[in-house]
Amino acid sequence: MMVSVVDLEPHAVVEEHVHPHEQVGMVLEGQAIFFIGAEQKILGPGDLYRIPGNTPHKVIALDQLVRALDIFHPVREDYR
């Protein structure tokens, strides 16, 4: 398992991508639009998300800094 805190500047975009790792997390600050597979949701502080492995996903930060807690399993070698 790998845990990280991610900050996105206002209006930042994490382009659509996939990885084999399961990802779960919680938005700690700010709001963002999460595109996970066919779903689209606006998430804010305290909201949880789950992204199954190999599922396309994208995030767009709204008008303020977004801070999120990301948890991956297994550990992402590309983050070391």
C-alpha positions in Angstrom: 0.0 0.0 0.0 1.2 3.5 -0.7 -0.3 6.7 0.8 0.3 10.2 -0.6 -1.1 13.7 -0.3 -1.8 15.4 -3.7 -2.3 19.2 -4.2 -3.9 20.5 -7.4 -3.8 24.2 -8.2 -7.2 25.9 -9.1 -8.4 24.7 -12.5 -5.6 22.1 -12.8 -6.4 19.1 -14.9 -5.2 15.5 -14.3 -5.7 14.2 -17.8 -7.5 10.9 -18.4 -5.3 7.9 -17.6 -5.3 4.3 -16.4 -3.0 2.2 -14.2 -3.3 -1.3 -12.8 -3.4 -0.1 -9.2 -6.6 0.2 -7.2 -6.9 3.8 -5.9 -9.0 5.1 -3.1 -8.9 8.5 -1.5 -10.5 11.4 0.3 -10.8 15.0 -0.7 -9.4 17.1 2.2 -9.8 20.6 0.8 -11.4 22.3 -2.2 -13.7 20.8 -4.8 -13.0 18.9 -8.1 -14.9 17.1 -10.8 -13.9 13.4 -10.8 -14.5 11.4 -13.9 -14.2 7.7 -13.0 -15.2 5.3 -15.8 -18.6 6.4 -16.9 -19.4 8.4 -13.7 -18.9 12.1 -13.2 -19.2 13.7 -9.7 -18.2 16.9 -7.9 -16.4 15.9 -4.7 -15.4 18.1 -1.8 -14.0 17.9 1.7 -14.8 14.6 3.4 -15.9 12.9 0.2 -14.4 9.5 -0.7 -13.6 8.0 -4.1 -12.6 4.6 -5.3 -11.0 3.9 -8.7 -10.7 0.2 -9.6 -7.5 -0.8 -11.4 -7.4 -0.3 -15.1 -10.4 2.2 -15.0 -10.0 5.4 -17.0 -10.2 8.5 -14.7 -9.6 12.2 -14.9 -9.8 15.1 -12.3 -10.5 18.8 -12.8 -9.9 21.1 -9.9 -12.5 23.9 -9.5 -11.9 27.4 -8.3 -9.6 26.7 -5.3 -6.6 24.5 -4.3 -7.6 20.8 -4.0 -5.8 18.6 -1.5 -6.6 14.9 -1.5 -5.3 11.8 0.2 -4.5 9.1 -2.3 -4.0 5.4 -1.4 -2.8 2.9 -4.0 -2.5 -0.8 -3.9 0.0 -2.2 -4.7 2.7 0.4 -4.4 3.2 2.4 -7.6 6.7 1.9 -8.8 6.5 5.0 -11.0 6.1 7.2 -7.8 9.3 6.0 -6.1 
